[in-house]
Amino acid sequence: MNRQRTLTEYRMIDLTIFAFIMAVCEFLTVRAADTWFPSQPYTVSVAAAITAIVYMRWGWWGCFHAFLAGTVFCASHGAQLFSYFIYCFGNLFSALAVPILLRFGKERTRTGMFGMIFPLLVLLLMQCGRAIVALIQGASLASVTGFFTTDSISMLFTFVVIWVARRLDGIYEDQKHYLLRLSAQEKAEKGGSI
């Protein structure tokens, strides 16, 4: 007999899968950049794209993924402790986008133009957060501009990932809404087949 999963179980499995995807992708992009392009000042990160997707799917739970992205990024670089503070806590500034998402409405965001702007807002908040945390730790104003300039390719990458995710059924969608929509479709199909 098949037991249905509870929403809590489904959410934990989903969050774990996205955390795994985040960790693997961040590690691979950092290692690839360090190996093939060690002299390039630019970085590419999936942090904003995956965090924005998780914010859309589960709201505040995406904070975990923002923090994880900073941890994996720093660990992959072999960074010092102060860098962990900058990236982990700086990435958490992206949570400021969640109230905007909730106020605007997840479904309206998913289907409208804000759906493409929202992930870029997440990235911008991450960059601002890193700069603010670095300034608090004593970095110079001139040095924190690097958080914006070196991560500029990530903006394009984030835009492309979300553009693709919006076209895949249920990926860039509130999961409660998605499950209710699937349930309604199944009921309609059963009702139509009788």
N, C-alpha and C positions, 0 to 999 in steps of 0.2 A: 504494500500500500504506500503510495507516494504522499509524503507529508509536505504541505506547502510551507515555504519559509515565511517567517514574520518579516515585517518591514525593517525591524532592527537588524535581523540577520542579513537581509538583503543589502542594507546600507553598509554594514561592516565588511561584507564581501566586496562590494563595489568600491568602497574607500581603500581597501587593501590592494585591490587590483590597480587602481589609479596611483597609489603610493609606490607600488612596484614599478609601474611604467615610468613614473617620475624619476625614481632612483636610477633605473637602468639607463634611461635617456640622458639624464644629467651627467652620469658617470661617463657614458660613451662620448658625448659631445665635448666634455672637458678633456678626456684622454686623447680624442682625435685632434682637438685643437693644439694641445701640448705636444703631440707627436708630429703632426704634419705642418702646423703653422705656429711654431713656438715664438717667432719674432713679431707676429701680428698682434696689434693692440686690441683687436675686436674679439668679442665673445658671442657665442650663440647659446641660448638657454631655452628650455621648454618650460621653465618655472611658471611664467605668467600664463602661458596657454593652458597647461594642465590645471593650474590653480583656478583660472577663470571657468574652466569646464566644471570643476568640482563645486565652485561657488554656485554655478547655475544648477547643478544637480542636487546639491545638499545644503546650500547656504553656508553658514558659519563653519561647517566641518572643513572647508577648504583651507582654513588657517593652519591646520596640521600639515597640509601639503606645501604651503608656502614656507613653513619652518623647515620641513624636510628638504626642500629644494636647496635652501641655504646650507644646510648641514652637508648634503651630498656634494654640493659645489665646492665647499671649503675642504672637505675630506679628500676629494679627488685632486685638489691642488696641493694638499699637504700644508694647508694654511695655519697661521698662528691663531691663538685663542681670540685675539681682538677681531680678527676677520670673521670668526664664527658669530660674534655678537653683531657685527655689521650686517652680515648677510641673513642670518636667521631672524633677528629681531627687525631688521629693515624690511624684509619680505612681509612681515606681519602687518606693515602699514597698508598692504593691499586689502586688508579686511575693511578699510574705510569705504571700499566700493560696494560692500554687501548691503548696507542700508539704502544706497542709491538703487541697487538692483531690486531690492524688495519694494521700495517706494514706487519705482517705475513699473514693476511687475515682471516676473520671470517670463511669462508667456509673451507679453508685448516685447520684451527685450529679445527673446529668442527669434521671433518672427520679423521684427522691425530692424531699422538701421542701427539702433542702439546696441543690437546684438554684436555688431562688428566694432563698435566704439568701446563697449564694456571691457573686453580683454586688454585693449590698449590702455584704458584707465588703470586696470590692475597692474600692468607693467610699469606705467608711470608712477603709481603709488609705491611700488617696490623700489624703484630707482630713488625716489624722494626719501623713502624710509631709510635706505642704505646711506644716503648722503647725510641725513639728519643724525643717525646713530654715529656715523664717522665723525661728524662735527662735534658731537657730545664727547667723543673719545679724544678730541684734540686735533683732529685732522684740519688742515688748512682749507679755506674756501676754494682755492685754486685746485687742490687735489681731488675734491669731491665731484668736480665736473666730469671726471672719468667714469663715474657711475652711469652717466647719461650717454657719453660719447662712445665708450667701448661696447655698450650694450645696444647700440642702434640697430644692428642686424637682427637682434632678437625681436624688435618691433615688427619687422617684415615677416619673420618666422612665425610669430604669434598670430599675426593677421592671417597667414596662409593656413595654419593649423585650425583656427576657428572657422575659417571659410569652409574647409573640408568637413569639420565636425558638424556644422549646421546642416549639411546635406545628408548626413547619416542619421537614420531614424533613431531617435531616443538618446543620442550621445550628448547633444547640447540642449538638454531639456530637464526641467525639474522632474525628478524621478517619481514623486507622488503623482504628478500630472500624467506622466508617461504610463505608469502602471494602471491608473484609472482609464486612460485612453485605450490601452490594450484590452483591459477587461470589458469595456464597452464594445470594442470591435469583436471580441470573441462571442459575446452575448448576441450581437447583431447577426453574426455568421451562423450561430446555432439556431436562432429564430428564423432566419431566412432559409435554412436547409430543411425545415420541417414541412 
